[in-house]
Amino acid sequence: MFSEWFGLEVPEDRMGCLQDIHWSMGAFGYFPTYTLGAIAAAQLFAAARQAVPGLLEAIGKGDFAPLLGWLRANVHSKGSIAGTDEILTAATGAGLGVAAFKAHLESRYLSA
């Protein structure tokens, strides 16, 4: 089907799309969930940076305790009693949005 759909011949599975387990099992829907996870992660990290003074410095020293503490209090402790948007809203002040993810991408890839 890869050849038919994309017009490309792949001589071996290890060189083609089947190197990703999701393609071989037909689970194409997983890829958008990775993006949603990245968007939520950026939003959570932006909120943690705002709430925890010196967070980046601590992480830079290999000390993830401040971040883990914030995540435990604002995300992990609510994981089984609330839905995703409810947790995001409580932790960040807003439902899922792209602003923090866009800022992360711009900072990472467009800054000099």
C-alpha positions as CSV (number, residue, x, y, z in Angstrom):
1,M,0.0,0.0,0.0
2,F,2.9,2.4,0.7
3,S,4.0,2.0,-2.9
4,E,0.5,2.5,-4.2
5,W,-0.3,5.5,-1.9
6,F,3.0,7.3,-2.0
7,G,4.6,6.1,-5.2
8,L,7.7,5.0,-3.4
9,E,9.3,1.6,-3.4
10,V,10.8,0.5,-0.1
11,P,13.2,-2.4,-0.6
12,E,13.1,-3.6,3.0
13,D,10.7,-3.0,5.9
14,R,13.5,-1.6,8.1
15,M,14.0,1.2,5.6
16,G,10.4,2.1,5.2
17,C,7.4,3.2,7.2
18,L,7.1,-0.1,9.0
19,Q,10.0,0.8,11.2
20,D,7.4,2.6,13.3
21,I,5.1,0.1,15.1
22,H,2.0,2.3,14.6
23,W,2.2,2.1,10.8
24,S,2.4,-1.7,10.7
25,M,-0.6,-2.1,13.0
26,G,-2.6,0.6,11.2
27,A,-2.8,2.9,14.2
28,F,-2.3,6.2,12.3
29,G,-4.4,8.0,14.9
30,Y,-1.6,7.9,17.4
31,F,0.5,10.6,15.7
32,P,-2.0,13.4,16.5
33,T,-2.0,12.4,20.1
34,Y,1.8,12.9,20.3
35,T,1.3,16.5,19.2
36,L,-1.5,17.0,21.7
37,G,0.8,15.6,24.4
38,A,3.6,18.0,23.3
39,I,1.1,21.0,23.4
40,A,-0.1,20.0,26.9
41,A,3.5,19.5,28.1
42,A,4.6,23.0,26.9
43,Q,1.6,24.5,28.6
44,L,2.3,22.7,31.9
45,F,6.0,23.5,31.8
46,A,5.3,27.2,31.1
47,A,3.0,27.2,34.2
48,A,5.6,25.4,36.3
49,R,8.2,27.9,35.3
50,Q,6.0,30.7,36.3
51,A,5.1,29.1,39.7
52,V,8.5,27.8,40.7
53,P,11.2,30.4,41.1
54,G,14.6,29.2,39.9
55,L,13.1,26.1,38.1
56,L,15.4,26.4,35.0
57,E,18.4,26.8,37.1
58,A,17.5,23.7,39.2
59,I,17.0,21.7,36.1
60,G,20.3,22.9,34.7
61,K,22.0,21.5,37.8
62,G,20.2,18.2,37.3
63,D,17.8,18.9,40.2
64,F,14.3,17.9,39.0
65,A,12.8,17.9,42.5
66,P,11.1,21.3,42.2
67,L,9.5,20.3,38.9
68,L,8.4,16.9,40.2
69,G,7.0,18.6,43.3
70,W,4.9,21.0,41.1
71,L,3.8,18.2,38.9
72,R,2.8,16.0,41.8
73,A,0.8,18.8,43.4
74,N,-0.9,20.1,40.2
75,V,-1.1,17.1,37.9
76,H,-0.2,13.6,39.3
77,S,-2.4,14.0,42.4
78,K,-5.4,14.7,40.2
79,G,-4.8,12.1,37.5
80,S,-7.5,9.7,38.5
81,I,-10.1,12.1,39.6
82,A,-10.3,14.7,36.8
83,G,-10.2,14.8,33.1
84,T,-7.4,16.2,31.0
85,D,-8.9,19.7,30.3
86,E,-9.9,20.0,34.0
87,I,-6.4,19.2,35.1
88,L,-4.8,21.6,32.6
89,T,-7.2,24.4,33.6
90,A,-6.5,23.9,37.3
91,A,-2.8,23.7,36.8
92,T,-2.3,26.4,34.1
93,G,-5.4,28.6,34.3
94,A,-6.6,27.7,30.9
95,G,-7.8,24.7,28.9
96,L,-5.6,23.2,26.2
97,G,-4.2,25.9,24.0
98,V,-1.3,26.3,21.6
99,A,0.3,29.6,22.8
100,A,2.9,27.9,25.1
101,F,3.8,25.3,22.4
102,K,4.1,28.0,19.8
103,A,6.4,30.0,22.1
104,H,8.5,26.9,22.8
105,L,8.9,26.2,19.1
106,E,9.8,29.8,18.3
107,S,12.3,29.9,21.2
108,R,13.9,26.6,20.3
109,Y,14.0,26.9,16.5
110,L,13.8,30.6,15.6
111,S,15.9,32.3,18.1
112,A,19.5,33.1,17.2
